[in-house]
Amino acid sequence: MVIAVDGPAASGKGTIARAVAERFGLPHMDTGLLYRAVALNLLQMGSELDSEFAATRACDISQIDFADPELKSETVGGIASRISVYPSVRAALLERQRGFAGQPGGGVLDGRDVGTVIAPDAEVKLFVTATAEVRAERRLAELQQRGMNAHYEDVLADIRARDERDEGRAAAPLRRAEDAHLLDTSEMSVDEAVAEAVRLVEGILKRG
Ligand code: DC
C-alpha cells in the first residue's frame, strides 16, 4: 500500500506521515529531506545558490545522511525551496522517490507532489493543511524549543514566501490531487490530527 501525504511547510504532514507509517507498519520517506540534502550539498560545495546547473550537479549524492541535523535548519529549508523550482533538480530526485514508493509492500511518502507526480496511483492520498498563521506559530514554537531566537512576523513572512514558491512554480507545484482527502489541522492538536489521519486511512482501506 502506498500512502501519499502532501501539504505546505509546517502543516504537520511529517508528523502525520510518520505516525501513519508506524500505525500501518510501513516504511516512511520524508521527500523534503532529499531537496534539503541537495541544498546542503550546494552550500558545502560553495556553489552559486541561484544556478540551475550548480543545483543539478549538487543532486549527485550517493549516500544521504537523513539524520544530519543540518538538514533541518531554516537556511537549508529556504535553499531547498529555491532549488526545488528547477525541473532538472526534480527530475534527478524522481527515481529515488518512485523507487521507494514502488518497493514491495509500498510505503508512506510525504512532500509536495507525492499524490500528483511521484505516486499518482497511491491507494491513499492526504492533503494536510493549516492556516499560514497557525503554521507560523507551530514553526516558531519548534524553533524556540531548539533554543533558537526567532520572531513571529519573520517566521510568518518566511512561511508565506515558501508557500508562494511551492505553489507558484511551473514544475510540479504544490496542489491537492483531485482524489486527495483534505485534512485541515488548524484547530487540531497533534494527537487529534494523527487520529483523524488514521481514521481516514482506515475508512479508505475498508471501502477498498
Ligand atoms: O517539507 P520540507 O519543508 O522539508 O521541504 C523543503 C522544500 O523542498 C520545500 O519548500 C519544497 C521542496 N520540496 C518539493 O519541492 N517537493 C517535495 N516533494 C518535497 C519538498
Boltz pocket constraint, residues with backbone or C-beta under 6 A from the ligand:
constraints:
  - pocket:
      binder: B
      contacts: [[A, 7], [A, 9], [A, 10], [A, 31], [A, 32], [A, 33], [A, 35], [A, 36], [A, 77], [A, 80], [A, 81], [A, 84], [A, 110], [A, 111], [A, 112], [A, 113], [A, 114], [A, 162], [A, 166], [A, 172]]
      max_distance: 6.0
